[in-house]
Amino acid sequence: MPARLDSRRGLIAGFRVAATCALTALGIAAAFFVPGPARAAGLQISPISITIPIKERSGEVWLRNTSDAVLQAQVRVYRWSQADGKDVLTPAKDMVASPPMAQVAANGQQLVRLVRVGDSMAPSANERCYRLLVDELPIRPANEPKVGLNFVFRYSLPVFIAGTAAPKAVLQWRVEASGATAWLVVRNSGTAHAQLADITFTPPGGKAVAAVPGLAGYVLPGAYLRLDLRRAPRLFENGGTFSSLTNGSRTTAQIAAISKTP
């Protein structure tokens, strides 16, 4: 069954859970953007976003262990889509991680290749989107009883296969009101993803206010993102201007008066 992500969460995650809980109890985790390699405990991952050129068969990511103990990691690839304004992950059949399990020596490193297979080798005008999930697994000593707490860390990194069309995000912005809640809907009719961050809103003749601070999420090509603005709909009733970091560059978008939804 596909797993849904909270689209307000972003690029990389580190979660701690009791080892007695199944890994599936973590859900499909994504969390907060951090510059440089992803890290938790001794594990570092780089790069934190992978784009595979259309003519290349594979991409690569490095797992680095900066601790003095061996660590073990599980690596999986999911196809990434969006439905009803939310992220959806399904196990990928057209891209595999090699190796899918890695034991990284103390202060060592391990190369993981992301290999395109099957349908992903066919050309596509739009970029194709995936998520790479890396779980740092607990290594339990043989004489340790299977009780108590161990910690598991999970990372979720975006992976893209470039399309044949020139990469461009084309965004349409609007605000919807549903009861006492205002929702920002950003639709992408372009050929490539848009990463949104630090979204602010300025009403006509008013001052800019924070709408979605930090990393808001991604809008995939041919899809839309729906975000809870956590502000009263009356703020948007006369339209205004949204400003955001879109793929790292500051952009603005005008919106019409707020629309009503059932």
C-alpha atoms as an extended CHARMM CRD file, in Angstrom:
* protein
*
       262  EXT
         1         1  MET       CA              0.0000000000        0.0000000000        0.0000000000  PROA      1               0.0000000000
         2         2  PRO       CA              1.3630000000        3.4680000000       -0.8380000000  PROA      2               0.0000000000
         3         3  ALA       CA              2.6210000000        5.5140000000        2.0890000000  PROA      3               0.0000000000
         4         4  ARG       CA              1.7750000000        9.1800000000        2.5230000000  PROA      4               0.0000000000
         5         5  LEU       CA              4.2140000000       11.8270000000        3.6480000000  PROA      5               0.0000000000
         6         6  ASP       CA              3.5250000000       15.0530000000        5.4780000000  PROA      6               0.0000000000
         7         7  SER       CA              4.3050000000       17.4760000000        2.6500000000  PROA      7               0.0000000000
         8         8  ARG       CA              5.3640000000       20.2260000000        5.0480000000  PROA      8               0.0000000000
         9         9  ARG       CA              8.2880000000       18.0720000000        6.0280000000  PROA      9               0.0000000000
        10        10  GLY       CA             11.2260000000       18.1140000000        3.7890000000  PROA      10              0.0000000000
        11        11  LEU       CA             14.5140000000       16.7600000000        2.7260000000  PROA      11              0.0000000000
        12        12  ILE       CA             16.2690000000       14.7330000000        5.3750000000  PROA      12              0.0000000000
        13        13  ALA       CA             15.1870000000       13.0530000000        8.5630000000  PROA      13              0.0000000000
        14        14  GLY       CA             16.5700000000       11.5640000000       11.7290000000  PROA      14              0.0000000000
        15        15  PHE       CA             14.0660000000        9.7180000000       13.9100000000  PROA      15              0.0000000000
        16        16  ARG       CA             14.6630000000        7.8090000000       17.1480000000  PROA      16              0.0000000000
        17        17  VAL       CA             12.4510000000        4.9140000000       18.1150000000  PROA      17              0.0000000000
        18        18  ALA       CA             12.6230000000        1.9350000000       20.4530000000  PROA      18              0.0000000000
        19        19  ALA       CA             14.1920000000       -1.0410000000       18.7410000000  PROA      19              0.0000000000
        20        20  THR       CA             11.2850000000       -3.1630000000       19.9100000000  PROA      20              0.0000000000
        21        21  CYS       CA              9.0450000000       -1.2580000000       17.4800000000  PROA      21              0.0000000000
        22        22  ALA       CA              8.9510000000       -2.5180000000       13.8920000000  PROA      22              0.0000000000
        23        23  LEU       CA             10.6100000000       -0.2910000000       11.2980000000  PROA      23              0.0000000000
        24        24  THR       CA              7.2680000000        0.1080000000        9.5960000000  PROA      24              0.0000000000
        25        25  ALA       CA              5.9750000000        1.8290000000       12.7140000000  PROA      25              0.0000000000
        26        26  LEU       CA              8.2210000000        4.7410000000       11.7860000000  PROA      26              0.0000000000
        27        27  GLY       CA              6.1250000000        5.4040000000        8.7110000000  PROA      27              0.0000000000
        28        28  ILE       CA              7.8060000000        6.9690000000        5.6920000000  PROA      28              0.0000000000
        29        29  ALA       CA              9.7650000000        9.7250000000        7.3470000000  PROA      29              0.0000000000
        30        30  ALA       CA             11.0130000000       13.0020000000        5.9640000000  PROA      30              0.0000000000
        31        31  ALA       CA             12.0650000000       15.9340000000        8.0520000000  PROA      31              0.0000000000
        32        32  PHE       CA             14.1000000000       19.0810000000        8.0880000000  PROA      32              0.0000000000
        33        33  PHE       CA             16.5340000000       20.5870000000        5.6020000000  PROA      33              0.0000000000
        34        34  VAL       CA             20.1000000000       20.9400000000        6.8120000000  PROA      34              0.0000000000
        35        35  PRO       CA             23.0640000000       22.2240000000        4.7830000000  PROA      35              0.0000000000
        36        36  GLY       CA             25.8890000000       19.8520000000        3.9360000000  PROA      36              0.0000000000
        37        37  PRO       CA             25.8120000000       16.0900000000        4.4640000000  PROA      37              0.0000000000
        38        38  ALA       CA             22.9450000000       14.5270000000        6.3570000000  PROA      38              0.0000000000
        39        39  ARG       CA             24.1580000000       13.3010000000        9.7230000000  PROA      39              0.0000000000
        40        40  ALA       CA             23.0200000000       11.5840000000       12.8860000000  PROA      40              0.0000000000
        41        41  ALA       CA             25.2690000000        9.7770000000       15.3480000000  PROA      41              0.0000000000
        42        42  GLY       CA             28.1680000000        8.5550000000       13.1510000000  PROA      42              0.0000000000
        43        43  LEU       CA             26.2990000000        8.3730000000        9.8470000000  PROA      43              0.0000000000
        44        44  GLN       CA             26.7430000000       11.0410000000        7.1960000000  PROA      44              0.0000000000
        45        45  ILE       CA             25.1180000000       10.9360000000        3.7550000000  PROA      45              0.0000000000
        46        46  SER       CA             26.1000000000       12.9350000000        0.7040000000  PROA      46              0.0000000000
        47        47  PRO       CA             24.8990000000       14.3670000000       -1.5460000000  PROA      47              0.0000000000
        48        48  ILE       CA             21.5560000000       15.2700000000        0.0260000000  PROA      48              0.0000000000
        49        49  SER       CA             19.7830000000       15.5550000000       -3.3370000000  PROA      49              0.0000000000
        50        50  ILE       CA             20.5610000000       13.4330000000       -6.4000000000  PROA      50              0.0000000000
        51        51  THR       CA             19.7650000000       14.2060000000      -10.0350000000  PROA      51              0.0000000000
        52        52  ILE       CA             20.5800000000       11.5100000000      -12.5870000000  PROA      52              0.0000000000
        53        53  PRO       CA             21.1200000000       12.8810000000      -16.1190000000  PROA      53              0.0000000000
        54        54  ILE       CA             18.8050000000       11.4330000000      -18.7520000000  PROA      54              0.0000000000
        55        55  LYS       CA             21.6630000000        9.6060000000      -20.4950000000  PROA      55              0.0000000000
        56        56  GLU       CA             23.1470000000        8.1150000000      -17.3190000000  PROA      56              0.0000000000
        57        57  ARG       CA             22.0840000000        4.7010000000      -16.0880000000  PROA      57              0.0000000000
        58        58  SER       CA             22.8770000000        5.2820000000      -12.4180000000  PROA      58              0.0000000000
        59        59  GLY       CA             23.5400000000        7.8270000000       -9.6890000000  PROA      59              0.0000000000
        60        60  GLU       CA             25.4620000000        7.4460000000       -6.4770000000  PROA      60              0.0000000000
        61        61  VAL       CA             25.3760000000        8.3850000000       -2.8310000000  PROA      61              0.0000000000
        62        62  TRP       CA             28.0410000000        7.9380000000       -0.1520000000  PROA      62              0.0000000000
        63        63  LEU       CA             27.4210000000        6.6470000000        3.3630000000  PROA      63              0.0000000000
        64        64  ARG       CA             30.1500000000        7.7820000000        5.7500000000  PROA      64              0.0000000000
        65        65  ASN       CA             30.6670000000        6.5350000000        9.2800000000  PROA      65              0.0000000000
        66        66  THR       CA             32.4230000000        9.0820000000       11.4970000000  PROA      66              0.0000000000
        67        67  SER       CA             32.1050000000        6.9860000000       14.6520000000  PROA      67              0.0000000000
        68        68  ASP       CA             34.4890000000        4.4420000000       16.1550000000  PROA      68              0.0000000000
        69        69  ALA       CA             31.9600000000        1.6190000000       15.8460000000  PROA      69              0.0000000000
        70        70  VAL       CA             30.6420000000       -0.3370000000       12.8790000000  PROA      70              0.0000000000
        71        71  LEU       CA             27.2000000000        0.7120000000       11.6550000000  PROA      71              0.0000000000
        72        72  GLN       CA             24.6720000000       -1.0590000000        9.4750000000  PROA      72              0.0000000000
        73        73  ALA       CA             22.2890000000        0.6100000000        7.0400000000  PROA      73              0.0000000000
        74        74  GLN       CA             19.3700000000       -0.4580000000        4.8900000000  PROA      74              0.0000000000
        75        75  VAL       CA             18.8480000000        1.4490000000        1.6270000000  PROA      75              0.0000000000
        76        76  ARG       CA             15.5700000000        1.4710000000       -0.3210000000  PROA      76              0.0000000000
        77        77  VAL       CA             14.1700000000        3.4130000000       -3.2650000000  PROA      77              0.0000000000
        78        78  TYR       CA             10.5520000000        4.6090000000       -3.5160000000  PROA      78              0.0000000000
        79        79  ARG       CA              8.7030000000        6.1710000000       -6.4120000000  PROA      79              0.0000000000
        80        80  TRP       CA              7.5450000000        9.6410000000       -5.3130000000  PROA      80              0.0000000000
        81        81  SER       CA              4.2700000000       11.1360000000       -6.5170000000  PROA      81              0.0000000000
        82        82  GLN       CA              1.6420000000       13.5200000000       -5.1500000000  PROA      82              0.0000000000
        83        83  ALA       CA             -2.0870000000       12.9400000000       -4.7720000000  PROA      83              0.0000000000
        84        84  ASP       CA             -4.6600000000       15.2500000000       -3.1900000000  PROA      84              0.0000000000
        85        85  GLY       CA             -1.8640000000       17.7090000000       -2.4160000000  PROA      85              0.0000000000
        86        86  LYS       CA              0.1650000000       15.2000000000       -0.3670000000  PROA      86              0.0000000000
        87        87  ASP       CA              3.2790000000       13.1520000000       -1.0280000000  PROA      87              0.0000000000
        88        88  VAL       CA              2.8370000000        9.4550000000       -1.7870000000  PROA      88              0.0000000000
        89        89  LEU       CA              5.6150000000        6.8540000000       -1.8200000000  PROA      89              0.0000000000
        90        90  THR       CA              5.3940000000        3.4180000000       -3.4190000000  PROA      90              0.0000000000
        91        91  PRO       CA              8.2150000000        0.8630000000       -3.6530000000  PROA      91              0.0000000000
        92        92  ALA       CA             10.1500000000        1.5180000000       -6.8620000000  PROA      92              0.0000000000
        93        93  LYS       CA             10.3100000000       -1.2330000000       -9.4640000000  PROA      93              0.0000000000
        94        94  ASP       CA             12.3700000000        0.7920000000      -11.9250000000  PROA      94              0.0000000000
        95        95  MET       CA             15.2910000000        1.8260000000       -9.6950000000  PROA      95              0.0000000000
        96        96  VAL       CA             17.2940000000       -0.2770000000       -7.2510000000  PROA      96              0.0000000000
        97        97  ALA       CA             19.8940000000        0.5080000000       -4.6120000000  PROA      97              0.0000000000
        98        98  SER       CA             23.1310000000       -1.4590000000       -4.7950000000  PROA      98              0.0000000000
        99        99  PRO       CA             23.9460000000       -2.6760000000       -2.2150000000  PROA      99              0.0000000000
       100       100  PRO       CA             20.5580000000       -2.6150000000       -0.4390000000  PROA      100             0.0000000000
       101       101  MET       CA             22.2580000000       -3.4460000000        2.8700000000  PROA      101             0.0000000000
       102       102  ALA       CA             25.5660000000       -1.9420000000        3.8880000000  PROA      102             0.0000000000
       103       103  GLN       CA             27.8720000000       -2.4410000000        6.8390000000  PROA      103             0.0000000000
       104       104  VAL       CA             30.1280000000        0.5800000000        7.1260000000  PROA      104             0.0000000000
       105       105  ALA       CA             33.3600000000        0.1700000000        9.0370000000  PROA      105             0.0000000000
       106       106  ALA       CA             34.3300000000        2.5640000000       11.7960000000  PROA      106             0.0000000000
       107       107  ASN       CA             35.5640000000        5.8100000000       10.1970000000  PROA      107             0.0000000000
       108       108  GLY       CA             34.8730000000        4.2280000000        6.8120000000  PROA      108             0.0000000000
       109       109  GLN       CA             32.6160000000        4.8640000000        3.8680000000  PROA      109             0.0000000000
       110       110  GLN       CA             30.3990000000        2.9310000000        1.4630000000  PROA      110             0.0000000000
       111       111  LEU       CA             29.3160000000        3.8190000000       -2.0600000000  PROA      111             0.0000000000
       112       112  VAL       CA             25.6940000000        3.0550000000       -2.9100000000  PROA      112             0.0000000000
       113       113  ARG       CA             24.6240000000        3.1330000000       -6.5580000000  PROA      113             0.0000000000
       114       114  LEU       CA             21.0840000000        3.9350000000       -7.6450000000  PROA      114             0.0000000000
       115       115  VAL       CA             20.5970000000        1.8750000000      -10.7740000000  PROA      115             0.0000000000
       116       116  ARG       CA             17.8590000000        2.5560000000      -13.3170000000  PROA      116             0.0000000000
       117       117  VAL       CA             16.0970000000       -0.5390000000      -14.6250000000  PROA      117             0.0000000000
       118       118  GLY       CA             12.9900000000       -1.3340000000      -16.6520000000  PROA      118             0.0000000000
       119       119  ASP       CA             10.6620000000        1.5610000000      -17.4310000000  PROA      119             0.0000000000
       120       120  SER       CA             13.0060000000        4.2140000000      -16.0280000000  PROA      120             0.0000000000
       121       121  MET       CA             15.3490000000        3.6470000000      -18.9690000000  PROA      121             0.0000000000
       122       122  ALA       CA             12.6910000000        4.8990000000      -21.4200000000  PROA      122             0.0000000000
       123       123  PRO       CA             12.8390000000        8.6460000000      -22.1770000000  PROA      123             0.0000000000
       124       124  SER       CA             10.3300000000       10.9510000000      -20.4840000000  PROA      124             0.0000000000
       125       125  ALA       CA              9.7120000000       14.6480000000      -21.1340000000  PROA      125             0.0000000000
       126       126  ASN       CA              9.1970000000       15.4260000000      -17.4390000000  PROA      126             0.0000000000
       127       127  GLU       CA             11.6520000000       14.5220000000      -14.7210000000  PROA      127             0.0000000000
       128       128  ARG       CA             10.8100000000       11.4290000000      -12.6570000000  PROA      128             0.0000000000
       129       129  CYS       CA             10.8760000000       11.6450000000       -8.8910000000  PROA      129             0.0000000000
       130       130  TYR       CA             11.9700000000        9.1890000000       -6.2200000000  PROA      130             0.0000000000
       131       131  ARG       CA             12.8840000000        9.0960000000       -2.5470000000  PROA      131             0.0000000000
       132       132  LEU       CA             15.8840000000        7.2600000000       -1.1630000000  PROA      132             0.0000000000
       133       133  LEU       CA             15.2800000000        5.9530000000        2.3450000000  PROA      133             0.0000000000
       134       134  VAL       CA             18.3100000000        5.0940000000        4.4470000000  PROA      134             0.0000000000
       135       135  ASP       CA             17.7300000000        3.3970000000        7.7960000000  PROA      135             0.0000000000
       136       136  GLU       CA             20.5770000000        3.1480000000       10.2780000000  PROA      136             0.0000000000
       137       137  LEU       CA             19.8930000000       -0.1660000000       11.9890000000  PROA      137             0.0000000000
       138       138  PRO       CA             20.8900000000       -1.1420000000       15.5190000000  PROA      138             0.0000000000
       139       139  ILE       CA             23.7020000000       -3.6620000000       15.8480000000  PROA      139             0.0000000000
       140       140  ARG       CA             22.9310000000       -5.6590000000       18.9580000000  PROA      140             0.0000000000
       141       141  PRO       CA             25.7060000000       -7.6080000000       20.6740000000  PROA      141             0.0000000000
       142       142  ALA       CA             25.0490000000      -11.3500000000       20.6800000000  PROA      142             0.0000000000
       143       143  ASN       CA             24.9000000000      -11.4750000000       24.4700000000  PROA      143             0.0000000000
       144       144  GLU       CA             22.5300000000       -8.5080000000       24.8240000000  PROA      144             0.0000000000
       145       145  PRO       CA             18.9250000000       -9.3990000000       25.6900000000  PROA      145             0.0000000000
       146       146  LYS       CA             16.2830000000       -8.2380000000       23.2220000000  PROA      146             0.0000000000
       147       147  VAL       CA             14.7520000000       -5.7030000000       25.5680000000  PROA      147             0.0000000000
       148       148  GLY       CA             15.3200000000       -2.0490000000       26.3280000000  PROA      148             0.0000000000
       149       149  LEU       CA             15.9800000000        0.8570000000       24.0280000000  PROA      149             0.0000000000
       150       150  ASN       CA             18.0550000000        0.9900000000       20.8910000000  PROA      150             0.0000000000
       151       151  PHE       CA             17.8230000000        3.7890000000       18.3800000000  PROA      151             0.0000000000
       152       152  VAL       CA             17.1290000000        3.7870000000       14.6680000000  PROA      152             0.0000000000
       153       153  PHE       CA             17.7300000000        6.7560000000       12.3980000000  PROA      153             0.0000000000
       154       154  ARG       CA             15.9520000000        7.2690000000        9.0970000000  PROA      154             0.0000000000
       155       155  TYR       CA             16.8400000000        9.6210000000        6.2640000000  PROA      155             0.0000000000
       156       156  SER       CA             14.7670000000       10.5020000000        3.2120000000  PROA      156             0.0000000000
       157       157  LEU       CA             16.5710000000       12.0810000000        0.2510000000  PROA      157             0.0000000000
       158       158  PRO       CA             15.0460000000       13.2690000000       -3.0480000000  PROA      158             0.0000000000
       159       159  VAL       CA             16.2340000000       11.5780000000       -6.2380000000  PROA      159             0.0000000000
       160       160  PHE       CA             15.3490000000       12.8320000000       -9.7170000000  PROA      160             0.0000000000
       161       161  ILE       CA             15.8620000000       11.4520000000      -13.2070000000  PROA      161             0.0000000000
       162       162  ALA       CA             16.1640000000       14.3780000000      -15.6050000000  PROA      162             0.0000000000
       163       163  GLY       CA             13.6120000000       14.5820000000      -18.4170000000  PROA      163             0.0000000000
       164       164  THR       CA             14.1880000000       15.2760000000      -22.0850000000  PROA      164             0.0000000000
       165       165  ALA       CA             12.4110000000       18.6720000000      -21.8680000000  PROA      165             0.0000000000
       166       166  ALA       CA             14.1880000000       21.7080000000      -20.4680000000  PROA      166             0.0000000000
       167       167  PRO       CA             13.7410000000       21.5950000000      -16.6620000000  PROA      167             0.0000000000
       168       168  LYS       CA             11.3540000000       24.3070000000      -15.5410000000  PROA      168             0.0000000000
       169       169  ALA       CA              8.8210000000       24.6470000000      -12.7290000000  PROA      169             0.0000000000
       170       170  VAL       CA              5.6790000000       26.5970000000      -13.7060000000  PROA      170             0.0000000000
       171       171  LEU       CA              3.6730000000       27.3890000000      -10.5780000000  PROA      171             0.0000000000
       172       172  GLN       CA              0.1300000000       28.6310000000      -10.0040000000  PROA      172             0.0000000000
       173       173  TRP       CA             -0.7400000000       29.7940000000       -6.4800000000  PROA      173             0.0000000000
       174       174  ARG       CA             -4.0950000000       30.1850000000       -4.7780000000  PROA      174             0.0000000000
       175       175  VAL       CA             -5.6020000000       30.1480000000       -1.2930000000  PROA      175             0.0000000000
       176       176  GLU       CA             -8.6950000000       28.1520000000       -0.3940000000  PROA      176             0.0000000000
       177       177  ALA       CA            -10.8950000000       28.5100000000        2.6730000000  PROA      177             0.0000000000
       178       178  SER       CA            -12.4400000000       25.4940000000        4.3210000000  PROA      178             0.0000000000
       179       179  GLY       CA            -14.3390000000       26.5070000000        7.4390000000  PROA      179             0.0000000000
       180       180  ALA       CA            -11.9300000000       28.3850000000        9.6850000000  PROA      180             0.0000000000
       181       181  THR       CA             -8.8620000000       27.0350000000        7.8840000000  PROA      181             0.0000000000
       182       182  ALA       CA             -6.9180000000       28.6530000000        5.0400000000  PROA      182             0.0000000000
       183       183  TRP       CA             -5.0110000000       26.3620000000        2.6680000000  PROA      183             0.0000000000
       184       184  LEU       CA             -2.2720000000       27.2920000000        0.2290000000  PROA      184             0.0000000000
       185       185  VAL       CA             -2.4690000000       25.3130000000       -3.0150000000  PROA      185             0.0000000000
       186       186  VAL       CA              0.5260000000       25.4530000000       -5.3570000000  PROA      186             0.0000000000
       187       187  ARG       CA              0.1840000000       23.6350000000       -8.6840000000  PROA      187             0.0000000000
       188       188  ASN       CA              3.1380000000       22.8250000000      -10.9600000000  PROA      188             0.0000000000
       189       189  SER       CA              2.4080000000       22.5570000000      -14.6940000000  PROA      189             0.0000000000
       190       190  GLY       CA              6.1200000000       22.5470000000      -15.5680000000  PROA      190             0.0000000000
       191       191  THR       CA              8.5730000000       19.7800000000      -16.3610000000  PROA      191             0.0000000000
       192       192  ALA       CA             10.5950000000       19.7560000000      -13.1320000000  PROA      192             0.0000000000
       193       193  HSD       CA             10.0890000000       19.9810000000       -9.3770000000  PROA      193             0.0000000000
       194       194  ALA       CA              9.9580000000       23.1340000000       -7.2610000000  PROA      194             0.0000000000
       195       195  GLN       CA             11.3340000000       23.1750000000       -3.7260000000  PROA      195             0.0000000000
       196       196  LEU       CA              9.5250000000       25.8130000000       -1.6430000000  PROA      196             0.0000000000
       197       197  ALA       CA             10.8810000000       27.3920000000        1.5350000000  PROA      197             0.0000000000
       198       198  ASP       CA             10.4120000000       30.4610000000        3.7450000000  PROA      198             0.0000000000
       199       199  ILE       CA              7.0050000000       31.4180000000        2.3440000000  PROA      199             0.0000000000
       200       200  THR       CA              5.6580000000       34.8350000000        3.3670000000  PROA      200             0.0000000000
       201       201  PHE       CA              2.4230000000       36.6370000000        2.5110000000  PROA      201             0.0000000000
       202       202  THR       CA              1.7650000000       40.3490000000        2.0730000000  PROA      202             0.0000000000
       203       203  PRO       CA             -1.8780000000       41.5600000000        1.9220000000  PROA      203             0.0000000000
       204       204  PRO       CA             -2.6770000000       44.6840000000       -0.1340000000  PROA      204             0.0000000000
       205       205  GLY       CA             -1.2840000000       47.6940000000        1.7140000000  PROA      205             0.0000000000
       206       206  GLY       CA             -0.1390000000       45.5140000000        4.6020000000  PROA      206             0.0000000000
       207       207  LYS       CA              3.0910000000       44.0730000000        5.9810000000  PROA      207             0.0000000000
       208       208  ALA       CA              4.6670000000       40.7270000000        5.1340000000  PROA      208             0.0000000000
       209       209  VAL       CA              3.8730000000       37.9130000000        7.5600000000  PROA      209             0.0000000000
       210       210  ALA       CA              5.3740000000       34.4470000000        7.7800000000  PROA      210             0.0000000000
       211       211  ALA       CA              3.0800000000       31.9170000000        6.0810000000  PROA      211             0.0000000000
       212       212  VAL       CA              5.1710000000       28.7150000000        6.0600000000  PROA      212             0.0000000000
       213       213  PRO       CA              8.6060000000       29.1800000000        7.6540000000  PROA      213             0.0000000000
       214       214  GLY       CA             11.4940000000       26.8920000000        6.7970000000  PROA      214             0.0000000000
       215       215  LEU       CA             11.2060000000       24.1550000000        4.2110000000  PROA      215             0.0000000000
       216       216  ALA       CA              7.5840000000       23.9280000000        3.0520000000  PROA      216             0.0000000000
       217       217  GLY       CA              7.9730000000       20.9770000000        0.6900000000  PROA      217             0.0000000000
       218       218  TYR       CA              8.2220000000       20.1090000000       -2.9730000000  PROA      218             0.0000000000
       219       219  VAL       CA              5.7620000000       20.5330000000       -5.8330000000  PROA      219             0.0000000000
       220       220  LEU       CA              6.3610000000       17.7580000000       -8.3520000000  PROA      220             0.0000000000
       221       221  PRO       CA              5.7280000000       18.2530000000      -12.0830000000  PROA      221             0.0000000000
       222       222  GLY       CA              2.0970000000       17.7260000000      -13.0280000000  PROA      222             0.0000000000
       223       223  ALA       CA              0.9830000000       17.7710000000       -9.3890000000  PROA      223             0.0000000000
       224       224  TYR       CA              0.0650000000       20.1620000000       -6.6010000000  PROA      224             0.0000000000
       225       225  LEU       CA              0.9670000000       20.7560000000       -2.9570000000  PROA      225             0.0000000000
       226       226  ARG       CA             -1.6040000000       21.7140000000       -0.3130000000  PROA      226             0.0000000000
       227       227  LEU       CA             -0.3910000000       23.4030000000        2.8770000000  PROA      227             0.0000000000
       228       228  ASP       CA             -2.2440000000       24.4480000000        6.0160000000  PROA      228             0.0000000000
       229       229  LEU       CA             -1.4420000000       28.1420000000        6.4440000000  PROA      229             0.0000000000
       230       230  ARG       CA             -2.4980000000       28.1120000000       10.1110000000  PROA      230             0.0000000000
       231       231  ARG       CA             -3.9660000000       31.5800000000        9.7320000000  PROA      231             0.0000000000
       232       232  ALA       CA             -7.5220000000       32.8590000000        9.5400000000  PROA      232             0.0000000000
       233       233  PRO       CA             -8.9530000000       32.9840000000        6.0070000000  PROA      233             0.0000000000
       234       234  ARG       CA             -9.7810000000       36.7000000000        6.4270000000  PROA      234             0.0000000000
       235       235  LEU       CA             -6.0720000000       37.5200000000        6.0010000000  PROA      235             0.0000000000
       236       236  PHE       CA             -6.3220000000       36.3760000000        2.3790000000  PROA      236             0.0000000000
       237       237  GLU       CA             -9.8340000000       37.5420000000        1.5040000000  PROA      237             0.0000000000
       238       238  ASN       CA             -8.6070000000       40.4410000000       -0.6610000000  PROA      238             0.0000000000
       239       239  GLY       CA             -5.7640000000       38.5900000000       -2.3530000000  PROA      239             0.0000000000
       240       240  GLY       CA             -2.1390000000       39.6200000000       -2.0060000000  PROA      240             0.0000000000
       241       241  THR       CA              1.4080000000       38.4710000000       -2.7250000000  PROA      241             0.0000000000
       242       242  PHE       CA              3.2490000000       35.3380000000       -1.7150000000  PROA      242             0.0000000000
       243       243  SER       CA              7.0320000000       35.3120000000       -1.6480000000  PROA      243             0.0000000000
       244       244  SER       CA              9.1000000000       32.1540000000       -1.3830000000  PROA      244             0.0000000000
       245       245  LEU       CA             12.4930000000       30.6420000000       -1.9210000000  PROA      245             0.0000000000
       246       246  THR       CA             11.7930000000       28.5030000000       -4.9710000000  PROA      246             0.0000000000
       247       247  ASN       CA             14.6730000000       26.1740000000       -5.7900000000  PROA      247             0.0000000000
       248       248  GLY       CA             16.8960000000       28.5480000000       -3.8560000000  PROA      248             0.0000000000
       249       249  SER       CA             15.8430000000       31.7860000000       -5.5910000000  PROA      249             0.0000000000
       250       250  ARG       CA             13.4070000000       34.3670000000       -4.2070000000  PROA      250             0.0000000000
       251       251  THR       CA             10.2030000000       34.5390000000       -6.2750000000  PROA      251             0.0000000000
       252       252  THR       CA              6.7940000000       36.1930000000       -5.8480000000  PROA      252             0.0000000000
       253       253  ALA       CA              3.2870000000       35.2350000000       -6.8830000000  PROA      253             0.0000000000
       254       254  GLN       CA              0.0880000000       37.2810000000       -6.8780000000  PROA      254             0.0000000000
       255       255  ILE       CA             -3.1140000000       35.6070000000       -5.7300000000  PROA      255             0.0000000000
       256       256  ALA       CA             -6.7290000000       36.5490000000       -6.2660000000  PROA      256             0.0000000000
       257       257  ALA       CA             -9.2520000000       36.8460000000       -3.4680000000  PROA      257             0.0000000000
       258       258  ILE       CA             -9.6360000000       33.6870000000       -1.4410000000  PROA      258             0.0000000000
       259       259  SER       CA            -11.8320000000       30.9510000000       -2.8860000000  PROA      259             0.0000000000
       260       260  LYS       CA            -14.2690000000       28.8300000000       -0.9220000000  PROA      260             0.0000000000
       261       261  THR       CA            -14.2080000000       25.0290000000       -0.8260000000  PROA      261             0.0000000000
       262       262  PRO       CA            -16.8640000000       22.7080000000        0.6020000000  PROA      262             0.0000000000
